[in-house]
Amino acid sequence: MSNNSFIIPNVPLEKQVLLRTLVDQLQAVPGMAAIVLGGSYASGAHHANSDLDIGLYYWEAEPFDLTLIRQIANNIAIEGTATVTGFYEWGAWVNGGAWIHTAQGKVDFLYRNLDHIQRTVDEAQQGITHHDYEQQPTHGFYSVIYLAETQICRPLYDPAGLIADLKRQVAVYPAKLKQKLVADTLWSAEFTLLFARDFAAKGDVYNTVGCLTRITANLTQALFALNEQYFMRDKQVMATIATFAVLPPNYVEQIQAILATPGSTAPALTQTVQQIEATWRRIVALTGEIYQPKFQL
């Protein structure tokens, strides 16, 4: 049902008014199954200039009318026409939406396919995940992001209780997801270390640094899983990791130092690879019996 009196804590009054107006208009669009507030205002990580991220949910067989979405977006835009895409025009996971500059600040519409989300949640319960590196910087789109979005979002229009049901499904971090992510990401880091050592010994800066960032991205996924937290985004991720209970001492400072000055010579690069390997080993030690190498190298 629509709730014209909803109050979202920490959202400025002028944006609250805009939200109410948009929800009233968007819920009338044929095919609109649910509407949520996502992003930093939902997670509590907002700042004075944060965007309003509004998730628009639809069923695969009955998508909403994009012509009406475009009209609504253009009606609130103040800098020319809004950018409004088709379904899946942005890619397989960030599957479309709108960028709108309004008098109250930037507003983003984000399309979400309920069938796609349900499939992703079901797979996650079995420890199955996907990673689309090409979808977005820095390290691509991890399918577990759908679970993170579901967990933090604030329903604004959910007449059939669809969002409420999805929230119940992701309330507890799946044990199989934890085991699989920890095992797979730490193995990927270990495998990448093999190449990093060789590149470093040859003084190959390009490939060594590429391996370092790849390893770090894998360590990030492992730490989120170890702490039973759904990964949301690479932006500000080190600040999030710093709050984790399961974490090697001074992890964030060590990673920042490693990536800030990897070196430009074979000895310096080799030392840096040794440092990140030591960090990897400290995380492996935190996993107990969860991590087992896939192969003996």
Phi, psi and omega in degrees: 000156176279144178232098184286353180251014182298143177236124178256113181305140175076357174273123181305151186305316183295330177281329174300316180298316179297318179300314180300316180298314182294318180298317178301320181284317185290323182293341179276353180287125178305133180092356180282111185270327181195159178223136179225160167264126179238201175069206188292329178290332177281322184276342183091008182261018185288163173222184188301328184252020182296145175288157166268116179258116185244116180274130180246116188256142181212161174272144183305319183278347182223067180293155181285168185280110183290335177298318179288324177299318180296320179297316180296318180296314181293331180293333181256356182284141179246348181242077182073200180276151178287155172273116181232124185260171170277178178291133179061019178289333179274349181138184187284342184238309172276079204269030174123167179160209183216146171246122186226127173264120183240172178295340179260008182113185184283137177236134176242133167263137179233117179285140176222124181274113184299323178296318180296318179295315181297318177300318182294319178295316179300317179294319180300324178298335179261005179084017181259126178227168179228152179223117180252094186297326185283349189294318183195154172289156005272316186243024175091190182250123176262133186299337179296343177301325177301322179289322178295315178301316181297319183295319187268341190296154178249111180298132176249335178206112185213066189298328182261005180071024183293315180291320178301319179293317178298322179298320177298323183291332182256007184298326179248130181294125185294132181299319180293326177295317179300311182298315184290316181295316179299313182296313185289317185286324178288328174293318178300320177296317180297317180296319180294328178301326178301316180287321182300320180299317181292315179298319181296318181298334179267001182071025182275095185295312184306308185283327178295312181295323176301318178294321180299315181290325177295316178299314181298319178299321177292321177297324177301312180297321179296318181292321176299316181294317179301325180269005178054046177240133178286129177292134183250314185192159177284330181299129179061023187291328181293325177295323177292313181301324181300340181270354186290146177282323179262102188195135175299147178303136176059028184301309184299315180299321180293316180295318179300318181292320180297313184284335182287325184221073182288337182102168182230000179242164181301314179298318181293317179295321178298318178296320180295318178298320178297323179294316181287331174295320178297322177294317177302316181297324179294324177289319177303321181295337180278348188275350184065238181264002185293317185268125172224127180303145180287329179221154173272112185261000000 
